[in-house]
C-alpha cells in the first residue's frame, strides 16, 4: 500500500521505501531521511536572490551572503522533479524534516483503502476539456 505524504513524496508501506510521486522511483528506506535518496544541488543564494545594489560598490547588496546561507535543492534521480528546497547555514547537514513511525503508519492504514494517484489520461474527458480550454484561452487572450 502506498501512502501519500507530500505533494512530491509517498511511502510504499509494503517495501518501506520513499517514492517519488511524479515517476514512482523508489528512493530510500522510509525509516531514513528521504533527502539521502535524492540528488542535491547546492545553490549560491545570489543566483536565486540577485543583488539589488552593485556588489562592486557595496558590501551589503540585499542578497544573501553565501558565507552565511546556502540553498539546497533536492531532485528525483530518475525524473528530475524538484522534491524539496531548504535554506541552511554552510556546513549544516540537511534537515530531517519528516520522521514517521512506520510501524504505527502501517497499523493506521491496515484497514483503509489506498488513495490512488490521478494518472494523466485516466480521465480522457477531463483532459480533453482542459486542453480545449487552454487553446481557447490562448486564442482569446490580449
N, CA and C atoms as a LAMMPS dump frame, in Angstrom:
ITEM: TIMESTEP
0
ITEM: NUMBER OF ATOMS
426
ITEM: BOX BOUNDS ff ff ff
-5.0000000000000000e+02 5.0000000000000000e+02
-5.0000000000000000e+02 5.0000000000000000e+02
-5.0000000000000000e+02 5.0000000000000000e+02
ITEM: ATOMS id mol type element x y z
1 1 1 N 0.835 -1.179 0
2 1 2 C 0 0 0
3 1 3 C 0.877 1.239 0
4 2 1 N 0.49 2.211 -0.821
5 2 2 C 1.212 3.473 -0.897
6 2 3 C 0.427 4.565 -0.171
7 3 1 N 1.14 5.346 0.632
8 3 2 C 0.528 6.431 1.397
9 3 3 C 1.149 7.745 0.923
10 4 1 N 0.282 8.689 0.566
11 4 2 C 0.737 9.998 0.112
12 4 3 C 1.195 10.809 1.321
13 5 1 N 2.406 11.354 1.253
14 5 2 C 2.968 12.096 2.38
15 5 3 C 3.038 13.594 2.065
16 6 1 N 3.608 13.955 0.929
17 6 2 C 3.656 15.352 0.492
18 6 3 C 3.208 15.404 -0.955
19 7 1 N 3.227 16.592 -1.543
20 7 2 C 2.849 16.701 -2.952
21 7 3 C 3.861 16.017 -3.866
22 8 1 N 5.054 15.701 -3.338
23 8 2 C 6.095 15.074 -4.142
24 8 3 C 6.518 13.685 -3.676
25 9 1 N 6.125 13.295 -2.468
26 9 2 C 6.589 12.034 -1.889
27 9 3 C 5.446 11.163 -1.403
28 10 1 N 5.669 9.856 -1.481
29 10 2 C 4.768 8.878 -0.871
30 10 3 C 5.642 7.774 -0.292
31 11 1 N 5.028 6.952 0.544
32 11 2 C 5.724 5.8 1.121
33 11 3 C 5.002 4.543 0.696
34 12 1 N 5.761 3.584 0.208
35 12 2 C 5.228 2.248 -0.057
36 12 3 C 5.391 1.477 1.249
37 13 1 N 4.287 1.218 1.937
38 13 2 C 4.354 0.555 3.24
39 13 3 C 4.781 -0.904 3.137
40 14 1 N 4.536 -1.545 1.992
41 14 2 C 4.939 -2.946 1.834
42 14 3 C 6.46 -3.079 1.746
43 15 1 N 7.092 -2.207 0.954
44 15 2 C 8.546 -2.265 0.806
45 15 3 C 9.265 -1.336 1.784
46 16 1 N 8.498 -0.463 2.478
47 16 2 C 9.034 0.534 3.397
48 16 3 C 10.038 1.451 2.708
49 17 1 N 9.64 1.95 1.531
50 17 2 C 10.506 2.848 0.767
51 17 3 C 9.8 4.165 0.46
52 18 1 N 10.592 5.26 0.517
53 18 2 C 10.114 6.539 -0.001
54 18 3 C 10.054 6.421 -1.512
55 19 1 N 9.061 7.052 -2.139
56 19 2 C 8.931 7.048 -3.594
57 19 3 C 8.631 8.452 -4.094
58 20 1 N 9.098 8.73 -5.31
59 20 2 C 8.748 9.972 -5.992
60 20 3 C 7.323 9.832 -6.51
61 21 1 N 6.46 10.798 -6.219
62 21 2 C 5.075 10.74 -6.695
63 21 3 C 4.96 11.073 -8.17
64 22 1 N 5.999 11.643 -8.765
65 22 2 C 5.936 12.021 -10.171
66 22 3 C 6.235 10.838 -11.096
67 23 1 N 7.22 10.011 -10.717
68 23 2 C 7.609 8.907 -11.601
69 23 3 C 7.561 7.541 -10.932
70 24 1 N 7.368 7.49 -9.606
71 24 2 C 7.299 6.21 -8.907
72 24 3 C 8.635 5.633 -8.497
73 25 1 N 9.733 6.343 -8.739
74 25 2 C 11.068 5.852 -8.385
75 25 3 C 11.171 5.6 -6.883
76 26 1 N 11.627 4.396 -6.51
77 26 2 C 11.924 4.09 -5.113
78 26 3 C 13.214 4.813 -4.748
79 27 1 N 13.194 5.551 -3.631
80 27 2 C 14.316 6.426 -3.301
81 27 3 C 15.229 5.879 -2.213
82 28 1 N 14.664 5.564 -1.062
83 28 2 C 15.466 5.14 0.086
84 28 3 C 14.498 4.589 1.135
85 29 1 N 15.035 3.918 2.136
86 29 2 C 14.197 3.372 3.205
87 29 3 C 13.354 4.47 3.85
88 30 1 N 12.096 4.175 4.088
89 30 2 C 11.189 5.135 4.719
90 30 3 C 11.575 5.391 6.174
91 31 1 N 12.481 4.605 6.702
92 31 2 C 12.954 4.803 8.076
93 31 3 C 14.145 5.765 8.113
94 32 1 N 14.55 6.267 6.941
95 32 2 C 15.671 7.212 6.841
96 32 3 C 15.178 8.555 6.316
97 33 1 N 16.07 9.533 6.332
98 33 2 C 15.774 10.84 5.774
99 33 3 C 15.676 10.702 4.253
100 34 1 N 14.509 11.002 3.687
101 34 2 C 14.288 10.846 2.246
102 34 3 C 15.301 11.628 1.413
103 35 1 N 15.848 12.699 1.954
104 35 2 C 16.784 13.547 1.203
105 35 3 C 18.056 12.792 0.834
106 36 1 N 18.379 11.762 1.589
107 36 2 C 19.572 10.956 1.287
108 36 3 C 19.407 10.16 -0.011
109 37 1 N 18.172 9.986 -0.483
110 37 2 C 17.926 9.25 -1.719
111 37 3 C 17.753 10.153 -2.935
112 38 1 N 17.999 11.452 -2.759
113 38 2 C 17.779 12.417 -3.839
114 38 3 C 19.084 13.031 -4.317
115 39 1 N 19.056 13.609 -5.51
116 39 2 C 20.184 14.391 -5.995
117 39 3 C 20.116 15.76 -5.337
118 40 1 N 21.275 16.331 -5.001
119 40 2 C 21.317 17.614 -4.302
120 40 3 C 22.098 18.621 -5.139
121 41 1 N 21.509 19.801 -5.29
122 41 2 C 22.184 20.908 -5.951
123 41 3 C 22.385 21.995 -4.905
124 42 1 N 23.64 22.279 -4.578
125 42 2 C 23.996 23.282 -3.585
126 42 3 C 24.105 24.624 -4.306
127 43 1 N 23.069 25.455 -4.165
128 43 2 C 22.98 26.712 -4.914
129 43 3 C 23.623 27.874 -4.168
130 44 1 N 24.256 28.737 -4.928
131 44 2 C 24.71 30.02 -4.395
132 44 3 C 23.462 30.88 -4.258
133 45 1 N 23.163 31.388 -3.064
134 45 2 C 21.913 32.13 -2.886
135 45 3 C 21.824 33.38 -3.755
136 46 1 N 22.975 33.902 -4.22
137 46 2 C 22.959 35.091 -5.08
138 46 3 C 22.402 34.782 -6.466
139 47 1 N 22.387 33.48 -6.836
140 47 2 C 21.767 33.091 -8.114
141 47 3 C 20.247 33.227 -8.033
142 48 1 N 19.695 32.953 -6.877
143 48 2 C 18.245 32.996 -6.678
144 48 3 C 17.791 34.411 -6.324
145 49 1 N 18.503 35.023 -5.395
146 49 2 C 18.164 36.365 -4.907
147 49 3 C 19.239 37.327 -5.418
148 50 1 N 19.036 37.839 -6.612
149 50 2 C 20.011 38.72 -7.259
150 50 3 C 20.265 39.965 -6.403
151 51 1 N 21.519 40.444 -6.381
152 51 2 C 21.815 41.674 -5.638
153 51 3 C 21.006 42.849 -6.182
154 52 1 N 20.482 43.663 -5.292
155 52 2 C 19.752 44.863 -5.683
156 52 3 C 20.695 46.05 -5.88
157 53 1 N 21.871 45.965 -5.243
158 53 2 C 22.889 47.009 -5.372
159 53 3 C 24.133 46.407 -6.011
160 54 1 N 24.931 47.211 -6.646
161 54 2 C 26.143 46.771 -7.334
162 54 3 C 27.149 46.219 -6.319
163 55 1 N 27.491 44.912 -6.395
164 55 2 C 28.437 44.319 -5.433
165 55 3 C 29.83 44.928 -5.522
166 56 1 N 30.175 45.547 -6.661
167 56 2 C 31.479 46.197 -6.785
168 56 3 C 31.54 47.482 -5.958
169 57 1 N 30.389 48.073 -5.687
170 57 2 C 30.338 49.338 -4.946
171 57 3 C 29.924 49.164 -3.483
172 58 1 N 29.126 48.129 -3.199
173 58 2 C 28.54 47.997 -1.862
174 58 3 C 28.807 46.606 -1.28
175 59 1 N 29.123 46.584 0.006
176 59 2 C 29.347 45.302 0.689
177 59 3 C 28.024 44.588 0.946
178 60 1 N 26.998 45.362 1.248
179 60 2 C 25.673 44.794 1.501
180 60 3 C 24.773 45.119 0.311
181 61 1 N 24.261 44.069 -0.339
182 61 2 C 23.523 44.256 -1.598
183 61 3 C 22.075 43.795 -1.527
184 62 1 N 21.601 43.417 -0.368
185 62 2 C 20.262 42.836 -0.173
186 62 3 C 20.153 41.448 -0.8
187 63 1 N 21.279 40.806 -0.989
188 63 2 C 21.316 39.424 -1.463
189 63 3 C 21.951 38.584 -0.357
190 64 1 N 21.482 37.357 -0.131
191 64 2 C 22.071 36.545 0.948
192 64 3 C 23.57 36.33 0.749
193 65 1 N 24.297 36.41 1.825
194 65 2 C 25.738 36.203 1.801
195 65 3 C 26.012 34.695 1.783
196 66 1 N 26.73 34.178 0.756
197 66 2 C 26.982 32.736 0.688
198 66 3 C 27.864 32.215 1.819
199 67 1 N 28.52 33.121 2.556
200 67 2 C 29.281 32.684 3.735
201 67 3 C 28.347 32.359 4.894
202 68 1 N 27.093 32.825 4.807
203 68 2 C 26.121 32.634 5.88
204 68 3 C 24.922 31.792 5.473
205 69 1 N 24.697 31.635 4.177
206 69 2 C 23.481 30.955 3.711
207 69 3 C 23.771 30.147 2.454
208 70 1 N 23.181 28.978 2.396
209 70 2 C 23.205 28.187 1.167
210 70 3 C 21.802 27.666 0.917
211 71 1 N 21.526 27.384 -0.333
212 71 2 C 20.218 26.85 -0.713
213 71 3 C 20.449 25.466 -1.294
214 72 1 N 19.822 24.47 -0.684
215 72 2 C 19.914 23.101 -1.189
216 72 3 C 18.617 22.765 -1.909
217 73 1 N 18.75 22.32 -3.15
218 73 2 C 17.605 21.861 -3.934
219 73 3 C 17.734 20.352 -4.084
220 74 1 N 16.643 19.643 -3.85
221 74 2 C 16.643 18.181 -3.906
222 74 3 C 15.797 17.72 -5.081
223 75 1 N 16.356 16.825 -5.897
224 75 2 C 15.702 16.358 -7.119
225 75 3 C 15.613 14.838 -7.161
226 76 1 N 14.544 14.335 -7.787
227 76 2 C 14.416 12.895 -8.028
228 76 3 C 15.513 12.472 -8.997
229 77 1 N 16.239 11.395 -8.687
230 77 2 C 17.306 10.959 -9.581
231 77 3 C 16.813 10.368 -10.902
232 78 1 N 15.534 10.014 -10.998
233 78 2 C 15.018 9.466 -12.26
234 78 3 C 14.396 10.544 -13.138
235 79 1 N 13.408 11.257 -12.624
236 79 2 C 12.65 12.182 -13.468
237 79 3 C 13.096 13.633 -13.35
238 80 1 N 13.906 13.952 -12.345
239 80 2 C 14.403 15.309 -12.197
240 80 3 C 13.429 16.281 -11.563
241 81 1 N 12.294 15.802 -11.055
242 81 2 C 11.349 16.69 -10.378
243 81 3 C 11.974 17.226 -9.095
244 82 1 N 11.761 18.534 -8.848
245 82 2 C 12.244 19.096 -7.593
246 82 3 C 11.332 18.61 -6.471
247 83 1 N 11.93 17.998 -5.475
248 83 2 C 11.178 17.422 -4.368
249 83 3 C 11.126 18.377 -3.177
250 84 1 N 12.218 19.063 -2.907
251 84 2 C 12.295 19.934 -1.729
252 84 3 C 13.386 20.972 -1.935
253 85 1 N 13.302 22.056 -1.179
254 85 2 C 14.321 23.109 -1.147
255 85 3 C 14.46 23.564 0.295
256 86 1 N 15.695 23.844 0.71
257 86 2 C 15.873 24.372 2.06
258 86 3 C 17.048 25.339 2.113
259 87 1 N 16.908 26.328 2.981
260 87 2 C 17.95 27.319 3.249
261 87 3 C 18.663 26.888 4.523
262 88 1 N 19.993 26.806 4.446
263 88 2 C 20.779 26.367 5.6
264 88 3 C 22.064 27.177 5.718
265 89 1 N 22.635 27.254 6.922
266 89 2 C 23.974 27.821 7.031
267 89 3 C 24.984 26.842 6.436
268 90 1 N 26.058 27.334 5.831
269 90 2 C 27.077 26.414 5.295
270 90 3 C 27.575 25.447 6.366
271 91 1 N 27.731 24.195 5.983
272 91 2 C 28.205 23.171 6.903
273 91 3 C 27.114 22.472 7.691
274 92 1 N 25.902 23.036 7.696
275 92 2 C 24.799 22.406 8.42
276 92 3 C 24.281 21.227 7.596
277 93 1 N 24.06 20.077 8.226
278 93 2 C 23.552 18.926 7.469
279 93 3 C 22.097 19.157 7.034
280 94 1 N 21.654 18.433 6.017
281 94 2 C 20.244 18.531 5.611
282 94 3 C 19.314 18.26 6.794
283 95 1 N 18.234 19.021 6.851
284 95 2 C 17.273 18.881 7.939
285 95 3 C 16.474 17.588 7.748
286 96 1 N 16.288 16.856 8.836
287 96 2 C 15.45 15.648 8.814
288 96 3 C 14.042 16.102 9.187
289 97 1 N 13.315 16.609 8.182
290 97 2 C 12.048 17.292 8.444
291 97 3 C 10.835 16.373 8.524
292 98 1 N 10.932 15.157 8.007
293 98 2 C 9.818 14.213 8.09
294 98 3 C 10.345 12.906 8.673
295 99 1 N 9.94 12.616 9.876
296 99 2 C 10.351 11.375 10.531
297 99 3 C 9.087 10.693 11.034
298 100 1 N 8.699 9.628 10.365
299 100 2 C 7.44 8.943 10.657
300 100 3 C 7.676 7.635 11.405
301 101 1 N 6.719 7.27 12.215
302 101 2 C 6.718 5.963 12.872
303 101 3 C 6.095 4.992 11.869
304 102 1 N 6.939 4.279 11.147
305 102 2 C 6.478 3.403 10.059
306 102 3 C 5.573 2.298 10.582
307 103 1 N 5.896 1.728 11.733
308 103 2 C 5.061 0.661 12.287
309 103 3 C 3.664 1.183 12.636
310 104 1 N 3.594 2.381 13.216
311 104 2 C 2.29 2.981 13.534
312 104 3 C 1.532 3.339 12.259
313 105 1 N 2.253 3.8 11.243
314 105 2 C 1.617 4.132 9.968
315 105 3 C 1.023 2.883 9.319
316 106 1 N 1.752 1.786 9.385
317 106 2 C 1.233 0.522 8.844
318 106 3 C -0.04 0.107 9.575
319 107 1 N -0.041 0.217 10.899
320 107 2 C -1.233 -0.141 11.677
321 107 3 C -2.398 0.787 11.348
322 108 1 N -2.12 2.049 11.183
323 108 2 C -3.164 3.027 10.876
324 108 3 C -3.812 2.754 9.516
325 109 1 N -3.023 2.32 8.548
326 109 2 C -3.536 2.125 7.181
327 109 3 C -3.922 0.678 6.886
328 110 1 N -3.792 -0.216 7.847
329 110 2 C -4.055 -1.639 7.624
330 110 3 C -5.438 -1.898 7.032
331 111 1 N -6.466 -1.218 7.538
332 111 2 C -7.84 -1.474 7.088
333 111 3 C -8.405 -0.357 6.211
334 112 1 N -7.557 0.524 5.732
335 112 2 C -8.019 1.626 4.888
336 112 3 C -7.796 1.299 3.417
337 113 1 N -8.57 1.975 2.571
338 113 2 C -8.368 1.85 1.129
339 113 3 C -7.225 2.763 0.701
340 114 1 N -6.433 2.292 -0.228
341 114 2 C -5.316 3.083 -0.738
342 114 3 C -5.837 4.279 -1.524
343 115 1 N -5.221 5.43 -1.317
344 115 2 C -5.551 6.628 -2.082
345 115 3 C -4.711 6.578 -3.35
346 116 1 N -5.378 6.542 -4.483
347 116 2 C -4.687 6.396 -5.767
348 116 3 C -4.323 7.748 -6.365
349 117 1 N -3.197 7.77 -7.059
350 117 2 C -2.776 8.96 -7.804
351 117 3 C -3.659 9.098 -9.033
352 118 1 N -3.886 10.332 -9.451
353 118 2 C -4.588 10.562 -10.717
354 118 3 C -3.551 10.445 -11.825
355 119 1 N -3.676 9.436 -12.65
356 119 2 C -2.742 9.23 -13.753
357 119 3 C -3.151 10.081 -14.947
358 120 1 N -2.198 10.761 -15.603
359 120 2 C -2.547 11.517 -16.799
360 120 3 C -3.207 10.593 -17.819
361 121 1 N -4.296 11.042 -18.395
362 121 2 C -5.004 10.234 -19.383
363 121 3 C -6.04 9.317 -18.768
364 122 1 N -6.047 9.187 -17.432
365 122 2 C -7.013 8.302 -16.783
366 122 3 C -8.429 8.813 -16.969
367 123 1 N -8.562 10.109 -17.06
368 123 2 C -9.858 10.713 -17.311
369 123 3 C -9.748 11.489 -18.618
370 124 1 N -9.867 10.772 -19.732
371 124 2 C -9.669 11.372 -21.047
372 124 3 C -10.619 12.53 -21.291
373 125 1 N -11.848 12.438 -20.799
374 125 2 C -12.813 13.517 -20.993
375 125 3 C -12.364 14.797 -20.316
376 126 1 N -11.893 14.682 -19.089
377 126 2 C -11.416 15.853 -18.362
378 126 3 C -10.171 16.422 -19.027
379 127 1 N -9.237 15.55 -19.431
380 127 2 C -8.023 16.012 -20.094
381 127 3 C -8.353 16.749 -21.387
382 128 1 N -9.327 16.238 -22.147
383 128 2 C -9.72 16.88 -23.401
384 128 3 C -10.344 18.247 -23.13
385 129 1 N -11.204 18.337 -22.126
386 129 2 C -11.842 19.602 -21.775
387 129 3 C -10.802 20.632 -21.357
388 130 1 N -9.847 20.23 -20.505
389 130 2 C -8.808 21.158 -20.061
390 130 3 C -7.95 21.61 -21.232
391 131 1 N -7.652 20.719 -22.148
392 131 2 C -6.873 21.068 -23.333
393 131 3 C -7.62 22.067 -24.2
394 132 1 N -8.936 21.838 -24.392
395 132 2 C -9.748 22.766 -25.185
396 132 3 C -9.792 24.14 -24.53
397 133 1 N -9.905 24.186 -23.216
398 133 2 C -9.933 25.466 -22.502
399 133 3 C -8.61 26.204 -22.656
400 134 1 N -7.499 25.452 -22.609
401 134 2 C -6.178 26.072 -22.758
402 134 3 C -6.033 26.674 -24.152
403 135 1 N -6.496 25.977 -25.207
404 135 2 C -6.432 26.505 -26.563
405 135 3 C -7.319 27.732 -26.674
406 136 1 N -8.518 27.667 -26.095
407 136 2 C -9.44 28.797 -26.123
408 136 3 C -8.806 30.014 -25.438
409 137 1 N -8.179 29.797 -24.31
410 137 2 C -7.569 30.903 -23.556
411 137 3 C -6.434 31.543 -24.354
412 138 1 N -5.633 30.719 -25.056
413 138 2 C -4.519 31.266 -25.846
414 138 3 C -5.032 32.072 -27.034
415 139 1 N -6.087 31.587 -27.689
416 139 2 C -6.575 32.263 -28.895
417 139 3 C -7.409 33.508 -28.582
418 140 1 N -7.874 33.627 -27.336
419 140 2 C -8.695 34.773 -26.971
420 140 3 C -8.03 35.712 -25.974
421 141 1 N -6.717 35.53 -25.766
422 141 2 C -6.02 36.429 -24.835
423 141 3 C -5.547 37.677 -25.57
424 142 1 N -5.366 38.728 -24.83
425 142 2 C -4.965 40.009 -25.43
426 142 3 C -3.49 40.15 -25.439
